[in-house]
Amino acid sequence: TIAPYQVMLVSLATQRSPEVAEAADRIYQDLRNAGIEVLYDDRDERAGVKFNDADLLGIPIRLTVGGKGLANGIVERKLRRTGESGEIALDSLVAGVQELIAGEEAVVRALLKEEKLN
C-alpha cells in the first residue's frame, strides 16, 4: 500500500483502564512480531480525535481496543477504503488482520492493473 502503516491501533480509555492499556500493548507487540506495520495511538484523547487522525493519515485498517470489546473477546475494525466495520476475535487477531491486509493489497493491485490498461 501507499500508506506509511498498514494498521492503526487505537486504544480507548487508556488512562482510566489499565486492562485496556495492557491488552492494547500486547496486541501491538503481537502485530509487530508478525511483521505488520502498526501505528499505535495510546494518547489521552477522545475517540473521535483519534479516529479522525487515523483517517487523515490514510492508514487502511483501524483497530480499536476498548473495555466493552475486550469483555466480549473482540477488537473492532474498520476499513478506510469502504468504511466497512466489524469485529475480529482476540484469539485470531493476527490471522484476521493478515487476511484484511491481503484483501486490501489485492484490491490496490487490481486497481493499479486496471489503471495501466486504460
C-alpha positions as CSV (number, residue, x, y, z in Angstrom):
1,T,0.0,0.0,0.0
2,I,1.0,3.6,-0.2
3,A,0.1,4.4,3.4
4,P,3.1,4.6,5.8
5,Y,1.5,1.9,8.0
6,Q,-0.9,-1.0,7.4
7,V,-2.8,-0.7,10.6
8,M,-3.7,2.0,13.1
9,L,-4.2,0.6,16.6
10,V,-6.4,2.9,18.7
11,S,-6.6,2.3,22.4
12,L,-9.6,3.8,24.2
13,A,-9.8,4.9,27.8
14,T,-6.1,4.0,28.3
15,Q,-5.7,6.4,31.2
16,R,-8.8,5.1,33.1
17,S,-8.4,1.4,32.4
18,P,-5.1,-0.4,32.9
19,E,-6.6,-3.5,31.5
20,V,-7.3,-1.8,28.2
21,A,-3.8,-0.3,28.1
22,E,-2.2,-3.7,28.8
23,A,-4.3,-5.5,26.2
24,A,-3.5,-2.9,23.6
25,D,0.2,-3.1,24.4
26,R,0.0,-6.9,23.9
27,I,-1.9,-6.6,20.6
28,Y,0.6,-4.0,19.4
29,Q,3.5,-6.4,20.1
30,D,1.8,-9.4,18.6
31,L,1.1,-7.5,15.4
32,R,4.7,-6.1,15.2
33,N,6.1,-9.6,15.9
34,A,4.0,-10.8,12.9
35,G,5.7,-8.2,10.6
36,I,2.7,-5.9,10.4
37,E,3.4,-2.2,10.2
38,V,1.4,-0.7,13.1
39,L,0.9,2.9,14.3
40,Y,-0.2,2.7,17.9
41,D,-2.3,5.6,19.3
42,D,-2.4,5.5,23.0
43,R,-2.8,9.2,23.6
44,D,-5.2,10.5,26.2
45,E,-7.6,11.9,23.6
46,R,-11.2,11.4,22.8
47,A,-12.1,8.6,20.5
48,G,-13.3,11.0,17.8
49,V,-9.9,12.8,17.7
50,K,-8.0,9.5,17.4
51,F,-10.4,8.2,14.6
52,N,-10.1,11.5,12.7
53,D,-6.3,11.4,12.9
54,A,-6.3,7.8,11.6
55,D,-8.4,8.9,8.6
56,L,-6.2,11.9,7.9
57,L,-3.1,9.7,7.9
58,G,-4.7,7.4,5.3
59,I,-4.0,4.2,7.2
60,P,-6.1,1.4,5.5
61,I,-7.1,-0.6,8.6
62,R,-8.1,0.8,12.0
63,L,-8.3,-1.5,15.1
64,T,-10.0,-0.2,18.2
65,V,-9.3,-1.7,21.6
66,G,-11.8,-0.7,24.3
67,G,-13.2,-2.1,27.5
68,K,-16.5,-3.3,26.1
69,G,-14.9,-5.2,23.2
70,L,-12.3,-6.8,25.5
71,A,-15.0,-8.0,27.8
72,N,-16.6,-9.7,24.7
73,G,-13.2,-11.0,23.4
74,I,-13.1,-8.8,20.3
75,V,-11.4,-5.8,18.8
76,E,-13.4,-3.5,16.5
77,R,-12.0,-3.0,13.0
78,K,-12.8,-0.5,10.2
79,L,-11.6,-0.4,6.6
80,R,-10.8,3.1,5.5
81,R,-11.4,2.4,1.8
82,T,-15.0,1.2,2.2
83,G,-15.9,2.4,5.7
84,E,-16.9,-1.2,6.5
85,S,-16.7,-2.0,10.1
86,G,-16.8,-5.2,12.1
87,E,-15.1,-7.3,14.8
88,I,-12.2,-9.6,15.0
89,A,-11.9,-12.2,17.8
90,L,-8.9,-11.6,20.0
91,D,-7.9,-15.3,19.8
92,S,-7.4,-15.0,16.0
93,L,-6.5,-11.3,15.8
94,V,-3.2,-11.6,14.0
95,A,-4.5,-14.0,11.3
96,G,-7.6,-11.9,10.9
97,V,-5.5,-8.7,10.4
98,Q,-3.2,-10.5,7.9
99,E,-6.3,-11.6,6.0
100,L,-7.6,-8.0,5.9
101,I,-4.2,-6.7,4.7
102,A,-4.0,-9.3,2.0
103,G,-7.5,-8.3,0.8
104,E,-6.8,-4.6,0.8
105,E,-3.5,-5.2,-1.1
106,A,-5.3,-7.3,-3.7
107,V,-7.8,-4.5,-4.3
108,V,-5.0,-2.0,-4.7
109,R,-3.1,-4.3,-7.1
110,A,-6.3,-4.8,-9.2
111,L,-6.9,-1.1,-9.3
112,L,-3.3,-0.4,-10.4
113,K,-3.6,-3.1,-13.1
114,E,-6.9,-1.7,-14.4
115,E,-5.3,1.8,-14.5
116,K,-2.4,0.6,-16.6
117,L,-4.8,-1.0,-19.0
118,N,-6.7,2.3,-19.6
